[in-house]
Amino acid sequence: MSYLSSNQLKQYEDEGFVSPINIFSKEKAKEIRDEIELIENEMPDELNKSGRYNAHLISPLLDEVTHHPKILDAVQSLIGEDILVCGTTLFIKNPNEKGFVSYHQDAKYIGLEPHNWVTAWVAITDSNENSGCMRMWSGSHKNNLKEHEQMFNEGNLLTRGQTVKNVPKEETTPLVLTAGQMSLHHPTTVHGSELNKSDDRRIGFVIQSYIGTNVQQILGKNSVQLARGVDNYNFHEKIGRSKSLMNKNDLKLKKKENDNLQEIFYKGAPKKGQL
């Protein structure tokens, strides 16, 4: 069992995140990267823009990561033993592209209440300050939700370009991860990331999010997978796991889930972004 240690639990409680956590080898990370890039080559638009959501539904290796026992052990330490998977996202920053993530809180537009959930950020390639790793505003999770401006700005990898203003960047903590490591962060921790200035892709696979079974979707509907334990609440429709790469039925399911997600992300927005 690889539950979080008392020091890790204290870091999460005090700072709103815990990092780094070792999950799998660099060799395994390379295998996962190869599968992602195979999908990109075979179906060039499948992981583009809003297609980057729920890739675990069409990729057996990303499905394996999503249900990895080491990750679930760590998550269980934070939200309890009954765990649902409520979507995933690929954050890919290619070298020399203007891709960044503005400082924001995950809980602001995602509709998951109460906040008994956690986001896992898994490094498929090394993620460091040069390649545009995540940066966390330590302790910002203690002050609930902040005002976000909807910027819809070019290069922003978030749907609305949602941005918390006046984040003291010099006080933020870079989460440096090697391929195969992960971080966990609280729904209300303010975080963002800069441009990739390296000469390789920066690929992060984000389980957003692992939710407790008592969590409801108040802005729309999300289907979920039961990752561990039992669901006595049944607030969400259950879906199955990917069995083969780019399976036709799985591709349809992914599109349906992503259409639902767009409705959630843009609820009440004046327009839709490019993602």
C-alpha positions as CSV (number, residue, x, y, z in Angstrom):
1,M,0.0,0.0,0.0
2,S,1.3,3.5,-0.8
3,Y,-0.9,5.8,1.2
4,L,0.4,9.3,1.9
5,S,2.7,9.7,4.9
6,S,1.9,12.0,7.8
7,N,4.4,14.6,6.3
8,Q,2.7,14.4,2.9
9,L,-0.8,14.8,4.5
10,K,0.5,17.8,6.4
11,Q,1.9,19.4,3.2
12,Y,-1.4,18.9,1.5
13,E,-3.3,20.4,4.5
14,D,-0.9,23.4,4.8
15,E,-0.1,24.1,1.2
16,G,-3.0,22.7,-0.8
17,F,-0.8,20.2,-2.8
18,V,1.6,17.3,-2.4
19,S,4.5,16.6,-4.8
20,P,6.4,14.7,-6.0
21,I,4.9,11.2,-5.7
22,N,6.5,8.3,-7.5
23,I,4.1,6.2,-9.6
24,F,5.8,4.4,-12.4
25,S,9.1,4.1,-14.3
26,K,10.4,6.4,-17.0
27,E,10.2,3.4,-19.4
28,K,6.5,3.1,-18.6
29,A,6.0,6.8,-19.2
30,K,7.7,6.4,-22.6
31,E,5.3,3.6,-23.5
32,I,2.3,5.8,-22.5
33,R,3.8,8.7,-24.6
34,D,4.1,6.4,-27.6
35,E,0.4,5.4,-27.3
36,I,-0.7,9.1,-27.1
37,E,1.4,9.9,-30.2
38,L,0.1,6.9,-32.0
39,I,-3.4,8.2,-31.5
40,E,-2.3,11.6,-32.7
41,N,-0.8,10.1,-35.8
42,E,-3.7,7.8,-36.6
43,M,-6.4,10.3,-35.9
44,P,-4.9,13.8,-36.1
45,D,-7.9,15.7,-34.7
46,E,-8.9,13.2,-31.9
47,L,-6.8,14.8,-29.1
48,N,-7.0,18.4,-30.4
49,K,-8.7,21.2,-28.6
50,S,-11.7,19.8,-26.6
51,G,-10.6,16.3,-27.8
52,R,-7.9,16.3,-25.1
53,Y,-10.5,15.5,-22.5
54,N,-11.3,11.9,-21.6
55,A,-8.5,10.3,-23.6
56,H,-8.5,7.5,-21.1
57,L,-11.7,6.3,-22.7
58,I,-9.9,5.4,-25.9
59,S,-6.4,4.6,-24.6
60,P,-5.9,1.4,-22.6
61,L,-2.6,2.7,-21.2
62,L,-4.2,6.0,-20.0
63,D,-7.0,4.0,-18.6
64,E,-4.4,1.9,-16.7
65,V,-2.8,5.1,-15.3
66,T,-6.3,6.4,-14.2
67,H,-6.9,3.2,-12.2
68,H,-3.3,2.8,-11.0
69,P,-3.4,1.4,-7.4
70,K,-0.5,3.7,-6.3
71,I,-2.5,6.7,-7.4
72,L,-5.7,5.4,-5.8
73,D,-3.9,4.7,-2.5
74,A,-2.7,8.3,-2.4
75,V,-6.1,9.7,-3.4
76,Q,-7.8,7.5,-0.7
77,S,-5.7,9.2,1.9
78,L,-7.4,12.5,1.0
79,I,-11.0,11.7,0.0
80,G,-11.7,8.3,1.5
81,E,-12.0,4.8,0.1
82,D,-15.0,5.3,-2.2
83,I,-13.5,6.9,-5.3
84,L,-15.0,7.8,-8.7
85,V,-13.1,9.0,-11.8
86,C,-14.8,12.1,-13.1
87,G,-12.9,12.8,-16.3
88,T,-9.3,13.3,-17.5
89,T,-7.4,15.9,-19.5
90,L,-4.2,15.9,-21.5
91,F,-2.1,19.1,-21.2
92,I,0.4,19.0,-24.0
93,K,2.7,21.9,-24.6
94,N,4.8,21.6,-27.7
95,P,8.2,23.4,-27.9
96,N,8.0,26.9,-29.4
97,E,4.3,27.1,-29.1
98,K,2.6,29.8,-27.0
99,G,0.7,27.4,-24.7
100,F,0.3,28.4,-21.1
101,V,-2.2,27.9,-18.3
102,S,-3.4,31.1,-16.5
103,Y,-3.6,31.0,-12.7
104,H,-6.9,29.6,-11.7
105,Q,-8.8,27.3,-9.3
106,D,-10.2,24.0,-10.6
107,A,-13.4,24.3,-8.6
108,K,-14.4,27.6,-10.2
109,Y,-16.2,26.3,-13.3
110,I,-16.3,22.5,-12.9
111,G,-19.5,22.2,-10.9
112,L,-18.4,19.5,-8.4
113,E,-19.8,20.1,-4.9
114,P,-18.9,19.6,-2.1
115,H,-15.1,19.8,-2.6
116,N,-14.4,16.3,-1.5
117,W,-12.2,15.7,-4.6
118,V,-8.6,16.0,-5.7
119,T,-6.8,16.5,-9.0
120,A,-3.9,14.3,-10.0
121,W,-1.3,15.6,-12.4
122,V,0.8,12.8,-13.9
123,A,4.0,13.6,-15.7
124,I,4.3,11.6,-19.0
125,T,7.5,13.6,-19.8
126,D,9.7,15.5,-17.5
127,S,8.1,18.7,-16.2
128,N,10.3,21.4,-14.9
129,E,10.6,25.2,-14.9
130,N,12.2,25.2,-18.4
131,S,9.4,23.1,-19.9
132,G,6.5,25.0,-18.2
133,C,5.7,23.0,-15.1
134,M,2.8,23.8,-12.8
135,R,3.3,26.4,-10.2
136,M,1.2,26.4,-7.0
137,W,0.2,29.4,-4.8
138,S,0.8,27.7,-1.5
139,G,-2.0,28.1,1.1
140,S,-4.4,29.6,-1.4
141,H,-6.9,26.7,-0.9
142,K,-7.8,28.0,2.5
143,N,-9.6,31.1,1.2
144,N,-12.3,29.5,-0.9
145,L,-13.1,30.6,-4.4
146,K,-11.6,33.8,-5.8
147,E,-12.8,36.1,-8.5
148,H,-11.7,35.0,-12.0
149,E,-11.7,37.1,-15.1
150,Q,-12.7,35.4,-18.3
151,M,-9.9,36.4,-20.7
152,F,-10.4,34.0,-23.7
153,N,-6.8,34.8,-24.5
154,E,-4.7,33.3,-27.2
155,G,-2.4,30.4,-26.2
156,N,-4.3,29.9,-22.9
157,L,-5.0,26.2,-22.5
158,L,-8.1,26.8,-20.3
159,T,-11.5,26.9,-21.8
160,R,-12.4,30.5,-20.8
161,G,-8.9,31.7,-20.1
162,Q,-10.1,32.0,-16.5
163,T,-7.6,34.0,-14.6
164,V,-7.1,35.0,-10.9
165,K,-5.5,38.4,-11.0
166,N,-2.6,39.6,-8.8
167,V,-1.1,36.2,-8.1
168,P,2.3,36.8,-6.4
169,K,4.3,34.6,-8.9
170,E,7.5,35.0,-6.9
171,E,5.7,33.2,-4.0
172,T,4.5,30.3,-6.1
173,T,6.1,26.9,-5.9
174,P,7.2,25.1,-9.1
175,L,6.2,21.4,-9.1
176,V,9.2,19.7,-10.8
177,L,8.3,16.2,-11.8
178,T,10.2,13.5,-13.7
179,A,8.3,11.3,-16.1
180,G,6.3,8.8,-14.0
181,Q,5.8,11.1,-11.0
182,M,2.7,12.9,-10.0
183,S,1.4,15.7,-7.9
184,L,-2.0,16.0,-6.2
185,H,-3.7,19.4,-5.6
186,H,-6.8,20.6,-3.8
187,P,-9.8,21.9,-5.8
188,T,-9.3,25.5,-4.6
189,T,-5.5,25.8,-4.8
190,V,-4.6,28.6,-7.2
191,H,-2.2,27.3,-9.9
192,G,-0.9,27.9,-13.4
193,S,2.0,27.2,-15.7
194,E,4.3,29.1,-18.1
195,L,5.4,28.5,-21.6
196,N,7.5,25.5,-22.6
197,K,10.9,26.8,-23.5
198,S,12.5,23.4,-23.8
199,D,13.2,21.5,-27.0
200,D,10.8,18.6,-26.2
201,R,7.0,18.3,-25.7
202,R,5.7,18.7,-22.1
203,I,3.0,16.1,-21.7
204,G,0.9,16.0,-18.5
205,F,-2.0,13.6,-18.0
206,V,-4.4,15.0,-15.5
207,I,-7.1,13.0,-13.7
208,Q,-9.6,15.8,-13.1
209,S,-10.8,14.6,-11.0
210,Y,-11.0,11.9,-8.4
211,I,-14.2,12.6,-6.5
212,G,-15.8,11.1,-3.4
213,T,-19.1,9.4,-4.0
214,N,-20.9,12.1,-2.1
215,V,-19.9,14.7,-4.7
216,Q,-22.6,16.0,-7.1
217,Q,-22.3,17.7,-10.5
218,I,-24.4,20.9,-10.1
219,L,-23.8,22.4,-13.6
220,G,-24.7,19.5,-15.9
221,K,-23.9,15.8,-16.1
222,N,-20.7,13.9,-15.9
223,S,-20.6,10.1,-16.3
224,V,-18.1,8.4,-13.9
225,Q,-16.1,5.2,-13.4
226,L,-16.1,3.5,-10.1
227,A,-12.4,3.3,-9.3
228,R,-12.5,1.9,-5.7
229,G,-15.0,1.1,-3.0
230,V,-18.8,1.4,-3.4
231,D,-21.1,4.1,-4.5
232,N,-24.1,4.4,-2.1
233,Y,-25.2,7.7,-3.5
234,N,-25.5,7.0,-7.3
235,F,-25.5,10.7,-8.2
236,H,-23.8,9.9,-11.6
237,E,-24.3,7.5,-14.5
238,K,-21.5,4.9,-14.7
239,I,-19.5,4.1,-17.7
240,G,-17.1,1.2,-18.5
241,R,-13.3,1.2,-19.1
242,S,-11.4,1.2,-22.4
243,K,-10.7,-2.3,-23.6
244,S,-8.9,-1.7,-26.9
245,L,-7.1,1.2,-28.5
246,M,-9.3,3.7,-30.5
247,N,-12.3,1.3,-30.3
248,K,-15.3,2.7,-32.3
249,N,-17.8,2.6,-29.4
250,D,-15.3,4.1,-27.0
251,L,-14.7,7.0,-29.5
252,K,-18.4,7.7,-29.6
253,L,-18.6,7.6,-25.7
254,K,-15.6,10.0,-25.5
255,K,-17.4,12.5,-27.8
256,K,-20.6,12.2,-25.8
257,E,-18.8,12.8,-22.6
258,N,-16.8,15.8,-24.0
259,D,-20.0,17.4,-25.4
260,N,-21.5,17.2,-21.9
261,L,-18.3,18.7,-20.5
262,Q,-18.4,21.6,-22.8
263,E,-21.9,22.4,-21.5
264,I,-20.5,22.4,-17.9
265,F,-17.4,24.4,-18.7
266,Y,-19.2,27.2,-20.6
267,K,-22.3,27.4,-18.4
268,G,-23.1,31.1,-18.2
269,A,-20.2,32.1,-20.3
270,P,-20.7,35.0,-22.8
271,K,-19.1,32.9,-25.6
272,K,-17.1,29.8,-26.2
273,G,-13.3,29.7,-26.5
274,Q,-11.2,27.8,-29.0
275,L,-10.6,24.8,-26.8
